[in-house]
């Protein structure tokens, strides 16, 4: 399996640093900051340093000494670049009033900002921002990326990230960062495969007026290399689906349990509706069908934890997760990491909190963070695409958390492969999936 990149919490960084020469680490950190500044801003002559009293401030002061020796001038006004070395990875909660004032000064300086280790005001262990926070153009982080650099809202403050080697060994971390390499884990078809063994996905949804959602999920599963896709939908929707997805088999919703007997994975919810019949069907499918399932969209409505017979992957956005946890979507957005971990524990399964940084949590196994896509993915239907891809990977036999993470990577990388980047629609992502998946071989 792919060795995913560690994401460090503040506590994990302290453990990694234990027993090492602090002065030597600070010298390397300060040198890395100075080198990055001179490389990134070669014409910058006037440098403004905001340094706190801790180790983060010490890194900044060492960088300032190196910059002065290289002919840069340290100033208090009209800077070409500002160095933020106020707060390090130990911040908990909001900065104090005086520090908040300095953070505001940094943001209003009218010059590019280079943050040392993490922008001041961002929680390194969670990505939460409880008060004022620096908006950096580049962040030089020590040893390895921190959770707060990858998880929003913190990730929106960091700019470009440069990782500095300060002489530490790699260490185990609870959370990890997903890269393209995870796609190498997706099983490829062999000469021995037939259309069923290559992955049979059953998509359940498609109420009247909502046939687009299962269409996208089914086409995404096919483009993600599933060998066979069935759509179970209300009878009145089948004629429409016949014209939208030529390659998929269509079955009336009344036959869904019979169709599930041959499926390798279910994709439950796209366009299903939220009526009493739909909710009862979801409960029965999840309780009775011993097949892995992706649960999305309408199937998440009023979902309750249960002792399910097979793996389930829930794929909510912030609003849907808020309803599952009884909170407003804004609370989920402010506490994304904690929220997805809570949901995974409560439901006893993998939960994917969708977003620019998609978080893939499994009970007791940490969170995978996948942030490889373009902002254009924030458009209707891309969640249905993710559902189809995840179901295809489940049907191929992948472990659920890895399947969900690989699906996030495939969907996000497809946004780069799509012919249309401006005005991207979900169908463009579907058509680009084979190119994104092919890169795992070419690269």
C-alpha positions in Angstrom: 0.0 0.0 0.0 1.0 3.6 -0.6 2.9 5.2 2.3 0.8 8.3 2.8 2.6 11.5 4.0 2.4 12.1 7.7 0.5 15.1 9.0 1.8 16.2 12.4 -0.1 17.5 15.4 1.7 19.8 17.9 2.1 16.9 20.3 3.5 14.6 17.6 6.0 17.3 16.7 7.1 17.6 20.3 7.6 13.8 20.4 9.6 13.9 17.2 11.9 16.6 18.5 12.5 15.0 21.9 16.1 14.1 22.5 17.5 16.3 19.7 19.7 19.4 20.0 17.3 22.3 20.2 19.8 24.9 19.2 20.8 22.9 16.1 17.2 22.5 15.1 16.6 26.2 15.5 19.6 27.1 13.4 18.4 24.8 10.6 14.9 26.3 10.9 16.0 29.9 10.8 18.3 29.1 7.8 15.5 27.5 6.0 13.2 30.5 6.5 15.9 32.9 5.3 16.7 30.7 2.3 13.1 30.4 1.3 12.5 34.2 1.6 15.5 35.0 -0.6 14.5 32.4 -3.1 10.8 33.3 -3.2 11.4 37.1 -3.0 14.8 37.8 -4.5 14.2 41.5 -5.0 13.0 42.1 -1.4 15.4 44.3 0.5 13.2 45.6 3.4 12.1 42.9 5.9 9.8 43.4 8.8 10.0 40.7 11.5 7.2 40.0 14.0 8.7 37.6 16.5 7.2 36.2 19.7 9.0 35.0 22.8 9.0 31.3 22.1 10.9 28.9 19.8 8.9 30.2 16.8 10.2 33.7 17.5 13.7 32.3 17.9 13.5 30.7 14.5 12.4 34.1 13.1 15.3 36.0 14.8 17.9 33.5 13.5 16.4 34.0 10.0 16.6 37.8 10.5 20.3 37.6 11.4 21.0 35.6 8.3 19.1 38.0 6.1 20.9 41.0 7.6 24.2 39.3 6.9 23.1 38.8 3.3 22.4 42.5 2.9 18.7 42.8 3.7 17.5 45.5 6.0 15.2 45.0 9.0 12.6 47.7 9.1 9.5 48.7 11.0 7.5 50.2 8.1 7.0 49.9 4.3 8.4 46.4 4.2 8.9 44.3 1.0 8.2 41.1 3.0 6.8 40.4 6.5 8.0 37.4 8.5 5.3 36.1 10.9 7.1 34.4 13.8 4.6 35.4 16.5 3.1 32.0 17.5 4.1 28.5 16.9 2.4 25.1 16.9 1.4 25.3 20.6 -1.5 27.7 20.2 -4.8 26.6 21.8 -7.8 28.8 21.3 -7.7 32.4 20.2 -4.6 34.6 20.4 -4.4 37.2 23.2 -5.6 40.7 22.5 -2.1 42.2 22.0 -1.1 39.3 19.7 -4.3 39.7 17.8 -3.5 43.4 17.2 -0.1 42.4 15.8 -1.7 39.8 13.6 -3.9 42.5 12.2 -0.9 44.7 11.5 0.7 41.8 9.6 -2.4 41.3 7.5 -2.6 45.1 6.8 1.1 45.7 6.0 0.5 45.6 2.2 3.4 43.2 1.7 3.8 39.4 1.1 3.8 37.4 4.3 6.1 34.5 5.1 4.9 32.4 8.1 7.3 30.4 10.2 6.0 26.8 10.8 2.3 27.8 10.8 0.5 31.2 10.4 -0.1 32.7 13.8 -3.7 32.1 14.9 -4.1 28.8 13.2 -4.3 25.7 15.4 -1.6 23.4 14.2 -3.3 20.2 15.4 -6.8 20.9 14.0 -6.8 23.7 11.4 -9.3 25.6 13.6 -9.2 29.4 13.7 -10.7 30.7 16.9 -9.8 34.4 16.4 -7.4 36.6 14.4 -5.1 34.7 12.1 -2.3 35.6 9.7 -3.0 35.3 6.0 0.3 34.1 4.7 1.6 33.9 1.1 4.0 31.1 2.0 4.6 29.0 5.1 7.9 27.4 5.9 7.0 24.4 8.1 9.5 22.4 10.0 10.1 18.7 9.4 6.7 17.9 7.9 3.3 19.4 7.2 1.1 20.0 10.2 -2.6 19.0 10.3 -3.6 22.7 10.5 -1.9 23.4 7.2 -4.0 20.9 5.4 -7.4 21.2 7.1 -9.7 24.2 6.6 -10.3 26.8 7.7 -6.5 26.9 8.6 -5.5 25.7 5.1 -6.9 28.9 3.6 -4.4 31.0 5.6 -1.1 29.2 4.6 -0.5 30.0 1.0 2.3 27.9 -0.5 3.9 25.4 1.8 7.6 24.6 1.9 8.8 21.9 4.2 12.2 22.4 5.9 14.5 19.6 6.9 15.7 20.2 10.5 17.4 16.9 11.0 14.5 14.8 12.4 13.5 11.2 11.5 10.0 10.5 10.1 7.6 9.5 12.8 4.2 7.8 13.0 1.2 10.2 13.0 -2.5 9.7 13.5 -3.5 11.7 10.4 -2.1 11.5 6.9 -2.1 13.4 3.6 -3.3 11.7 0.5 -1.3 12.0 -2.7 -1.6 10.7 -6.3 0.3 7.6 -5.3 -2.8 6.1 -3.6 -4.3 5.4 -7.0 -1.7 2.7 -7.5 -3.7 0.7 -5.0 -6.8 0.6 -7.1 -7.0 -3.0 -8.6 -6.5 -3.2 -12.4 -8.4 -5.6 -14.5 -6.5 -8.8 -15.3 -7.0 -11.2 -18.2 -8.9 -13.5 -15.8 -11.5 -10.9 -15.0 -15.0 -10.8 -16.4 -17.5 -7.9 -16.2 -18.7 -9.0 -12.7 -15.3 -9.7 -11.1 -14.0 -6.3 -12.4 -16.6 -4.7 -10.0 -20.4 -4.8 -10.1 -22.0 -1.6 -8.7 -25.7 -1.2 -7.9 -26.8 2.5 -7.8 -30.1 3.1 -5.9 -31.9 6.3 -6.5 -33.4 8.4 -9.3 -36.9 9.6 -8.2 -38.9 11.6 -10.7 -37.1 14.8 -11.6 -33.8 13.6 -10.0 -32.5 11.2 -12.6 -29.4 13.2 -13.1 -27.8 12.2 -9.8 -27.9 8.4 -10.4 -26.8 9.0 -14.0 -23.7 10.7 -12.8 -23.0 8.1 -10.2 -23.4 5.2 -12.6 -21.3 6.8 -15.4 -18.6 7.7 -12.8 -18.5 4.0 -11.6 -18.1 2.9 -15.2 -15.4 5.4 -15.9 -13.7 4.3 -12.7 -13.4 0.9 -14.3 -16.3 -1.0 -12.8 -17.2 -3.8 -15.2 -21.0 -3.8 -14.6 -23.4 -1.2 -13.3 -27.0 -1.6 -12.4 -29.4 1.3 -11.6 -32.5 0.5 -9.4 -35.0 3.4 -9.7 -38.7 4.0 -9.5 -40.5 2.6 -12.6 -41.5 6.0 -13.9 -37.8 7.1 -14.1 -36.5 4.1 -16.0 -37.4 5.4 -19.5 -35.4 8.5 -18.8 -32.5 6.6 -17.4 -32.5 4.3 -20.5 -31.6 7.3 -22.6 -29.0 8.8 -20.2 -26.8 5.7 -19.4 -26.7 3.3 -22.2 -24.2 0.9 -20.6 -26.0 0.4 -17.3 -28.7 -2.2 -16.6 -31.9 -0.7 -15.3 -34.2 -2.4 -12.7 -37.3 -1.1 -11.0 -36.8 -0.1 -7.4 -39.1 -3.0 -6.3 -36.4 -5.4 -7.5 -33.6 -3.8 -5.6 -33.0 -6.6 -3.1 -32.8 -9.1 -5.9 -30.4 -6.9 -7.8 -28.3 -6.5 -4.7 -27.6 -10.3 -4.6 -25.1 -10.0 -7.4 -23.6 -6.6 -6.6 -20.1 -6.0 -5.2 -21.0 -2.6 -3.8 -24.0 -0.4 -3.4 -24.3 3.4 -4.1 -27.4 4.4 -2.1 -29.0 7.8 -2.2 -28.4 9.8 -5.4 -31.7 11.4 -6.3 -33.6 8.9 -4.1 -35.9 11.4 -2.4 -36.7 11.8 1.3 -40.2 10.5 1.6 -41.2 7.8 4.1 -40.9 5.0 1.6 -37.3 6.1 0.6 -36.2 6.3 4.2 -37.6 2.9 5.0 -35.9 1.4 1.9 -32.5 2.9 3.0 -32.9 1.4 6.5 -33.7 -2.0 5.1 -30.9 -2.0 2.5 -28.3 -1.0 5.0 -29.5 -3.4 7.6 -30.1 -6.5 5.4 -27.7 -6.4 2.5 -24.3 -7.9 3.3 -22.5 -5.8 0.6 -20.3 -2.7 1.1 -22.3 0.5 0.5 -21.7 4.2 -0.1 -24.4 6.2 1.5 -24.9 9.7 0.1 -27.3 12.5 -0.5 -30.9 11.6 0.3 -29.9 8.4 2.0 -28.2 10.4 4.7 -31.4 12.2 5.6 -32.4 11.2 9.2 -30.0 8.3 9.1 -29.4 6.7 12.5 -26.4 4.5 13.6 -27.1 0.8 13.4 -25.3 -2.5 13.6 -24.7 -2.9 9.8 -23.7 -6.3 8.4 -21.1 -4.9 6.0 -18.9 -1.8 5.6 -20.7 1.5 5.1 -19.1 4.8 3.8 -21.1 8.0 4.5 -20.2 10.9 2.3 -21.8 14.1 3.6 -21.1 17.7 2.9 -21.0 20.1 5.9 -24.8 20.7 5.8 -25.6 17.0 5.8 -23.0 16.2 8.5 -24.5 19.0 10.6 -27.9 17.4 10.4 -26.5 14.0 11.3 -24.8 15.5 14.4 -27.5 18.0 15.3 -25.5 21.1 14.5 -25.4 24.0 12.2 -23.3 23.7 9.1 -21.2 26.7 10.2 -20.2 24.7 13.3 -19.0 21.8 11.2 -17.0 24.2 8.9 -15.3 25.7 12.0 -14.5 22.2 13.5 -14.1 19.9 10.4 -11.6 17.5 11.9 -13.4 17.0 15.2 -16.7 16.7 13.5 -15.7 14.0 11.0 -14.0 12.0 13.8 -17.1 12.3 15.9 -19.3 11.1 13.1 -17.1 8.1 12.3 -17.2 7.0 16.0 -20.9 7.6 16.3 -21.8 5.6 13.1 -19.1 3.1 13.4 -18.0 3.4 9.8 -15.9 5.4 7.4 -17.1 9.0 7.0 -16.0 11.3 4.2 -16.6 15.0 4.9 -16.5 16.5 1.4 -14.9 19.8 0.6 -11.8 21.4 -0.8 -10.0 19.4 1.8 -12.0 16.1 1.9 -11.5 14.3 5.2 -11.8 10.5 5.3 -12.2 9.3 8.9 -12.4 5.7 10.2 -13.2 4.8 13.8 -9.9 4.7 15.8 -7.8 5.0 12.6 -7.3 8.7 12.1 -8.1 10.9 9.2 -6.8 10.9 5.6 -6.8 14.5 4.1 -7.2 14.8 0.4 -6.8 18.2 -1.2 -5.7 17.7 -4.8 -8.5 19.3 -6.8 -9.4 22.6 -8.3 -11.9 25.0 -6.9 -14.1 24.4 -9.9 -15.1 21.1 -8.3 -17.5 23.1 -6.2 -20.4 22.5 -8.6 -23.6 20.5 -8.5 -23.2 16.8 -9.2 -19.6 16.3 -8.3 -20.7 14.6 -5.1 -22.6 12.0 -7.1 -19.4 11.4 -9.1 -17.5 10.8 -5.9 -20.2 8.3 -4.8 -19.9 6.3 -8.1 -16.1 6.2 -8.0 -16.1 5.1 -4.3 -18.6 2.3 -5.0 -16.5 1.1 -8.0 -13.4 0.9 -5.8 -15.3 -0.9 -3.1 -16.7 -3.4 -5.7 -13.1 -4.1 -6.7 -12.3 -5.2 -3.1 -10.5 -2.2 -1.6 -10.5 -1.6 2.1 -13.1 1.0 2.8 -11.0 3.9 4.1 -8.4 3.5 1.3 -11.2 3.1 -1.2 -12.8 6.4 -0.1 -9.4 8.2 -0.1 -8.5 6.9 -3.5 -11.9 7.9 -4.8 -11.4 11.4 -3.5 -8.0 11.5 -5.2 -9.4 10.3 -8.5 -12.2 12.7 -8.5 -10.0 15.7 -7.6 -7.3 14.8 -10.0 -9.9 14.5 -12.8 -10.6 18.2 -12.3 -7.0 18.9 -13.6 -7.5 16.5 -16.5 -10.8 17.9 -17.7 -10.9 19.8 -20.9 -13.0 22.5 -19.3 -11.6 24.1 -16.1 -13.6 27.3 -16.2 -17.3 26.4 -16.2 -16.5 22.8 -15.2 -19.6 20.6 -14.8 -19.8 17.2 -13.2 -20.0 15.4 -16.5 -16.6 16.9 -17.4 -15.2 15.2 -14.3 -16.7 11.9 -15.3 -15.2 12.0 -18.7 -11.8 12.9 -17.3 -11.7 10.1 -14.8 -9.9 7.6 -17.1 -7.1 10.0 -17.8 -6.7 10.7 -14.0 -6.6 7.0 -13.3 -4.2 6.3 -16.2 -1.6 8.6 -14.7 -1.0 6.1 -11.9 0.6 3.9 -14.6 2.3 6.6 -16.6 3.8 8.3 -13.6 
